Every structure is written in C-alpha cells, then in structure tokens.
Amino acid sequence: MTKAMRAILAALSYGNIDVEASRKIADLKKLDPLRIFLKTLDTEVYNGDYKVPIRLYFPSEKRMQEEQEKSAILFFHGGGWTTESVENYDRVCSRMAQSTGQLVVSVEYRLAPEHRFPTGLMDCYAAAGAMFSGKILPDIPPERITVMGDSAGGNLAAAVTMMGRDRKDFFPKRQILIYPAVNNCYTEASPYPSVRENGTGYLLTSVKMEDYLKLYERDEKDRENPYFAPILAEDLSDLPNTLILTAEFDPLRDEGEAYGKKLADAGNQVEVHRIPGALHGYFALGISHLHVQESFAYINEFLEKYKPDGKED
C-alpha cells in the first residue's frame, strides 16, 4: 500500500459513529450506476407479528441453466447492525446471484439502536426457518441452502446456524462468513493483534467497532452471549462446512481466522482465506475489483466442493 493511499485512508478513518449520518452515507448506494438488473421478487416472512421483508435475486436464465439443480444463498448484509439495507446491497446480491448461479435471498432485518439485540438476529432466524422449511422456495431442498453474511451479517449468519443447531429447528450444510464480527471487544484489551495493527487508518476503526457493539447491545451482559459474539461459544461442534474470508488490513481479521480455527478444532470442515491488500468492506465493491473476483473464486470453489452430491458433503 502506497504512502499516498495510507494518507487518504487515515484522513477518512476518523471519529465515532453518528448513526443518522452513517445511514445517509450508506443510502447513497441506492444511486449506484453500476448495479445490474436481474429478476427480483420482494416478499416477507413473519417473526411473531412482525413482517420481515426479504428480496429474492434470480440469476439470468443462461446462468441458471449452467447449474444442474437449483440452489440458494440466504444472505444477511453488513453495516454494524445499525446501517445498510437490502436496497443498498442490491448490486452485491445481484452480482452474487449471477456469479454463483444461485438464487440469493436477502433479509431486511431490523436495525439497532431502535431494535437492539436480539431483534435483528431473530428476524434473520425467522427468515432462515422459513427458508429451511420450504416456505420461501419450496422447490429448493434444505441441503441446497447456504447461509452467508458479511461483517455484522457474518456475525448474524454464524449465530443463526448455531441457534438452529441448538434449537434443532434446522441444520444448514454450508455457511460463508465474509470478514465476520464474531468477538465482543475492540479496545486495547482485545487478544487479537489486528485490532491494534489495523484499528486506525483503515476506514473501519476499533473505536467505531466499539460504538457498533454499544448500539447493538441492550446491556453489557449481552457481550457474553455466544449469539452476540459467536467465538465465545463453548460448543462449536456439529456446525456447517464453513468458508471464512478475511481482509489483510481489517481490525476483524484475526478474530475471523481464530473463529475458523475454533470451528476446525471442534471437528468441522473449515476453509479460511485471507485476501491480501484488502480492507474491511471490500466485498461491496464492483465485481471487476480484484479482491471481489478472488473472493468469488473461493466462494464458487467452496460451493462446488461441498454441494450435496459432492464427495465432501
């Protein structure tokens, strides 16, 4: 990374989280001139009395024909549990559907601080329950559904699969976690060097991560809950085949890689790949970006390796 790039990043990496300002900046993505237009369908599932909006993204007919059987990705977007939306991730999910040849189901879970832990998680869990029971896409069997998320969405994906196992409601076969937030501390007390090495000057700062946690939690006790911070779980056995992608210049890098090691030590099949030169949030860049292309190469290889009729499944 050049000195000029480091200087620009340092100038942009400042301050605490202002929720309203952050949401306004995130919403600029709705004006994205580079989005692609695939067939979509908006629907909803129930979490109690609340209707959770979801959007389905369909690959092109040509891309779908290349796949022998239909499969789907259940996706939870990032944004520190407080910002972003299905609409803001439109380009990401469209590219995902086209690049993988799978249907993508993106969940509009409720955001903090208006709706603190575990509200957003339970919205995601309700969507997962509907997916795996066939209520959303009845022609796609449970073994062909992959749970996926980036950043805070990676946290939610990890928590949803763990909760599904614990409650015995559903058992995903695959999960993909993109630079997931799985720990509960981003101060100097963190055991992970990347919090200190990458906690300033790389857009996402350790100060901002602490702010996100404070906005998401109801109180400090939540931080000890493994559904809040999945890496704290005492039992990580019997979880899905897992792909974890981390970014070199990301304060979350080491915890994502440590989570992968804990999953592997518990007997799960795990692949962890660090994307060299990448910053947190790179996955939302255009598909022409080399980091994104590298990521989809890993994702498609993982999906092929662990597909239901594959030897590894």
C-alpha positions in Angstrom: 0.0 0.0 0.0 1.5 3.4 -1.0 2.1 6.3 1.3 -0.5 8.3 -0.6 -3.1 5.7 -0.1 -2.3 5.4 3.6 -2.7 9.1 4.0 -6.1 9.1 2.3 -7.3 6.2 4.4 -6.1 7.9 7.6 -8.0 11.1 6.6 -11.2 9.1 6.1 -10.8 7.0 9.3 -12.0 9.3 12.0 -14.5 9.9 14.8 -17.2 7.9 16.4 -20.4 6.5 14.8 -23.1 9.0 14.1 -26.0 6.7 13.2 -28.1 9.1 11.1 -25.1 10.5 9.2 -23.8 6.9 8.6 -27.2 5.9 7.3 -27.4 8.8 4.9 -24.0 8.0 3.5 -24.9 4.3 3.1 -28.1 5.2 1.3 -26.1 6.9 -1.4 -25.6 3.3 -2.7 -29.2 3.4 -3.9 -28.0 5.7 -6.7 -25.4 3.1 -7.8 -25.0 3.5 -11.6 -23.1 0.2 -11.8 -25.8 -2.1 -10.5 -27.0 -4.8 -12.7 -30.7 -5.6 -13.2 -31.8 -9.2 -12.6 -35.2 -10.5 -11.9 -36.1 -9.9 -8.3 -39.1 -10.6 -6.1 -40.0 -8.9 -2.9 -41.8 -10.9 -0.2 -41.9 -11.3 3.6 -41.8 -13.8 6.4 -43.2 -13.4 9.9 -41.1 -13.1 13.1 -44.0 -13.2 15.6 -46.3 -10.4 14.5 -43.6 -8.5 12.6 -43.3 -8.9 8.8 -39.6 -9.3 7.8 -39.1 -8.0 4.3 -36.9 -10.2 2.0 -35.8 -9.9 -1.6 -35.1 -12.7 -3.9 -32.5 -12.3 -6.7 -32.7 -14.7 -9.6 -29.7 -15.4 -11.9 -30.1 -15.0 -15.6 -31.8 -17.9 -17.4 -28.4 -18.7 -19.1 -26.6 -18.7 -15.8 -29.3 -20.9 -14.1 -29.2 -23.4 -16.9 -25.5 -23.9 -16.3 -26.4 -25.3 -12.8 -27.8 -28.8 -12.8 -30.1 -28.2 -9.8 -31.4 -25.0 -8.2 -29.6 -23.9 -5.0 -30.0 -20.8 -2.9 -27.9 -18.4 -0.6 -29.6 -16.9 2.4 -27.8 -13.6 2.8 -27.5 -11.1 5.8 -26.0 -7.8 4.9 -23.4 -5.9 7.0 -23.4 -2.4 8.4 -22.6 -2.8 12.1 -26.1 -3.9 12.9 -27.1 -0.2 12.6 -26.9 0.8 8.9 -27.3 -0.6 5.4 -30.3 -2.3 3.8 -31.4 -4.8 1.2 -31.7 -1.9 -1.3 -28.1 -0.7 -0.5 -26.8 -4.3 -1.1 -28.7 -4.6 -4.4 -25.5 -4.6 -6.5 -23.8 -7.1 -4.2 -26.7 -9.6 -4.2 -27.3 -9.2 -7.9 -23.6 -10.0 -8.6 -23.7 -12.8 -6.2 -26.7 -14.4 -7.9 -25.0 -14.0 -11.3 -21.5 -15.1 -10.2 -22.7 -18.3 -8.3 -25.7 -19.2 -10.5 -27.8 -19.5 -7.3 -30.9 -17.7 -6.1 -30.0 -15.1 -3.4 -32.4 -14.3 -0.6 -31.5 -11.1 1.2 -33.1 -10.3 4.6 -34.2 -6.8 5.7 -33.7 -7.4 9.4 -34.4 -4.6 11.9 -31.5 -2.3 12.9 -30.1 -1.1 16.1 -30.3 1.1 18.1 -34.0 1.3 17.6 -34.1 -2.5 17.7 -31.3 -3.9 19.9 -30.0 -7.5 20.3 -31.6 -10.0 19.7 -34.3 -8.4 17.5 -32.3 -8.3 14.2 -30.9 -11.8 14.9 -34.4 -13.2 15.5 -35.6 -11.6 12.2 -32.8 -13.4 10.5 -33.6 -16.6 12.3 -37.2 -16.4 11.2 -36.1 -16.0 7.6 -33.8 -19.0 8.0 -36.7 -21.0 9.5 -38.9 -20.1 6.5 -36.2 -21.0 4.1 -35.3 -24.4 5.5 -38.9 -25.4 5.9 -39.6 -24.6 2.3 -42.0 -21.7 2.9 -40.0 -19.3 0.7 -38.6 -21.5 -2.1 -40.4 -24.9 -1.8 -38.5 -26.4 -4.8 -35.1 -25.9 -3.2 -34.4 -28.6 -0.5 -32.6 -27.7 2.7 -29.4 -29.3 1.8 -29.1 -26.9 -1.1 -29.3 -23.7 1.0 -26.1 -21.9 2.1 -26.2 -19.3 4.9 -24.0 -16.3 4.2 -23.2 -12.8 5.6 -20.5 -10.1 5.6 -19.2 -8.2 8.7 -22.2 -7.8 11.1 -24.1 -10.1 8.7 -21.3 -12.7 9.1 -22.0 -12.4 12.9 -25.7 -13.0 12.2 -25.0 -15.9 9.9 -22.8 -17.6 12.5 -25.3 -17.0 15.2 -28.3 -18.3 13.1 -26.5 -21.6 12.3 -25.6 -22.1 15.9 -29.1 -21.3 17.1 -30.6 -23.7 14.5 -28.4 -26.4 15.8 -29.1 -25.6 19.5 -32.9 -25.5 19.0 -32.9 -28.4 16.5 -35.0 -26.3 14.1 -32.7 -26.7 11.0 -29.2 -27.8 10.2 -27.5 -25.8 7.4 -24.9 -27.7 5.4 -22.8 -24.7 4.5 -22.0 -21.2 5.8 -19.9 -18.4 4.2 -18.6 -15.7 6.5 -17.0 -12.6 4.9 -14.8 -10.7 7.4 -17.2 -11.6 10.2 -17.5 -9.7 13.5 -17.5 -12.6 16.0 -15.9 -11.1 19.1 -17.1 -8.7 21.8 -14.2 -6.3 22.4 -12.3 -3.8 20.3 -10.3 -2.0 23.0 -6.7 -2.5 24.0 -8.0 -5.5 26.0 -8.7 -7.4 22.8 -6.5 -10.5 22.4 -6.2 -10.0 18.7 -3.3 -8.1 17.2 -5.2 -6.9 14.2 -7.4 -4.7 16.4 -4.3 -2.7 17.3 -2.5 -3.1 13.9 -5.5 -2.2 11.8 -7.7 -0.4 14.3 -6.8 3.1 13.0 -6.2 4.4 9.5 -8.1 1.7 7.5 -11.7 3.1 7.4 -13.2 0.7 9.9 -11.6 1.6 13.2 -11.6 -0.1 16.6 -13.4 2.9 18.1 -16.2 2.5 15.5 -16.5 -1.2 16.3 -16.9 -0.5 20.0 -19.6 2.1 19.1 -21.4 -0.5 17.0 -21.4 -3.0 19.9 -22.7 -0.4 22.3 -25.5 0.4 19.8 -26.4 -3.3 19.3 -26.3 -4.5 22.9 -29.1 -4.0 25.4 -26.5 -4.0 28.2 -23.0 -5.2 28.8 -24.2 -8.7 29.7 -25.2 -9.3 26.1 -21.5 -9.3 25.2 -21.1 -12.6 27.0 -23.9 -14.2 25.0 -22.5 -16.6 22.2 -25.3 -15.5 19.9 -24.0 -11.9 20.3 -20.3 -13.0 20.0 -20.2 -16.5 18.4 -16.5 -17.0 19.1 -17.4 -17.2 22.9 -19.5 -20.4 22.3 -18.2 -23.3 24.5 -19.6 -25.9 22.0 -18.8 -25.3 18.3 -19.3 -28.9 17.2 -21.8 -30.0 14.6 -21.8 -26.8 12.6 -21.9 -26.3 8.8 -19.0 -26.7 6.4 -17.6 -23.2 6.6 -15.7 -20.8 4.4 -14.3 -17.7 6.1 -12.7 -14.8 4.1 -10.8 -12.2 5.9 -9.1 -8.9 4.8 -5.5 -8.1 5.4 -6.0 -4.6 6.6 -9.1 -5.2 8.8 -9.3 -5.0 12.6 -11.6 -8.0 12.4 -9.1 -10.2 10.5 -7.6 -12.1 13.4 -10.9 -12.9 15.2 -12.3 -14.3 11.9 -9.3 -16.5 11.5 -9.4 -17.6 15.1 -13.1 -18.5 14.8 -12.2 -20.7 11.8 -9.6 -22.4 13.9 -12.0 -23.0 16.8 -14.6 -24.4 14.3 -11.9 -26.8 12.9 -10.7 -27.8 16.3 -14.4 -28.7 17.1 -14.4 -31.2 14.2 -16.0 -29.1 11.5 -14.8 -28.7 7.9 -13.4 -25.2 7.5 -11.5 -23.2 4.9 -10.0 -19.8 5.8 -8.5 -17.4 3.2 -7.0 -14.0 3.8 -7.4 -11.6 0.9 -4.1 -9.8 0.6 -4.2 -6.0 0.5 -7.9 -5.8 1.2 -9.8 -3.5 3.6 -12.9 -4.3 5.6 -15.9 -3.8 3.3 -14.2 -4.7 0.1 -16.9 -7.2 -0.8 -19.3 -4.4 -1.6 -17.0 -3.1 -4.4 -17.8 -3.9 -8.0 -17.3 -7.4 -9.4 -14.4 -6.0 -11.6 -12.4 -5.4 -8.4 -9.6 -8.0 -8.0 -10.4 -8.6 -4.3 -14.1 -9.4 -5.2 -13.1 -11.6 -8.1 -10.7 -13.5 -5.8 -13.5 -13.9 -3.2 -16.0 -15.3 -5.8 -13.3 -17.8 -6.9 -13.1 -19.1 -3.4 -16.9 -19.0 -2.9 -17.6 -20.9 -6.1 -14.9 -23.5 -5.4 -16.3 -24.0 -1.9 -19.9 -24.3 -3.1 -18.8 -26.9 -5.7 -16.7 -28.8 -3.2 -19.5 -29.1 -0.6 -22.5 -29.4 -2.9 -25.0 -32.1 -1.8 -23.8 -34.6 -4.4 -20.2 -33.8 -3.8 -17.8 -36.2 -2.1 -17.1 -33.9 0.8 -20.8 -33.3 1.8 
